[in-house]
Amino acid sequence: MMYLLALVLPPLALLLAGRPFQAVFNGLLWVLGLVLMILPFLAGLPFLGVAVLWALVAVHNRKQESRDRRLVDDAVQRDRAQRIG
C-alpha cells in the first residue's frame, strides 16, 4: 500500500513514513515536476522520477529499519535472559 502511495503521491508517502522534512522538500520537487509537465517542457519527467524514487527508497528503508529494530530488541532480550538465568 505504501509503495503504491509512493508512486502516486510521493510527499504523502514520506509524511506517513515519518519523515516530515523530507516530505516538504519532496513535495516541492514533485510540484516543480508537475508544473514543468503542464508547460510544454519534458524537463518535468526527471523531477517526477526523482521524487517517486526518493519516496520508494524512503518507504523501503522504513520497513528495513523496523526489521532491524525488532532484531536488536530480540537480541537484547535474549542477552538479559542469559544474564538472569
N, C-alpha and C positions, 0 to 999 in steps of 0.2 A: 504494500500500500504506500509506504513512504517513498519507494523508488518511483512509483507512478506519479506521485505528487512532485517529486524532484524533477521529473520530465516535464510536467505541465506548469507548475508554479514553483520554481526553484527557491525564491525567497521564503515562501511559506514553509517549505520542507526544512530549510535551515532553521527557521524560527522554531518549528516543532521539534527539531533535533537538539534544541537547547543552545543554539549559537546565535544569539540576537544581533551581535555586532556584525558578524559575517552576513547575516540576513539583510542588514541595511545596505552594505556595500554590494552584495549580490543583487539586491533589488535595484540599485542604481544602474548596475551593469545590464541587468535584464531589461529595464525600461529604455535605456540607451539603445539596446539591440532592437527592441520593438519599434522605437521611433525611426531608427535607420532603416528598418524593414518597410515601414509605411512610406517613407520617402523613397524615391526611385534609386536607392543605392543597395548594392548587395553586401555592403560592409556590415550590415546588421547580423548576418548569419554567424560570423565568428564570435560576436559578442554574445549572442544567444547560446551558441555552443559552449563557450567558456562558462557561462552562468549555469547551464544544465550540468556540465561535467563537474563543476565545483560542488553543486548540490549533491550529485550522486556520490562523489567521494566522501563528502561530509556525512551523509547518511550511512554509508558503508563503515566508515570509521567509528561512528557512534555505536553500531552493533558490535564491532570488534572490541571497543573499549568496555562494553558491558560484559562480553565474554571473558575478557582478561580480568576484569574486576571480580567476577564470580570465581575464577580460578585462584586468584590471590586470596580471597576470603576463605575458600575451602582449605587452602594450604595453611593459612594462619590458624584455622580451627583445628586441623589435624596436629599442628605443632603444639598448640595449647593442650590438646587431649593427651599427647605423648608426655608432656611435662608433668601433667597432673597424675596420670596413670602410671 
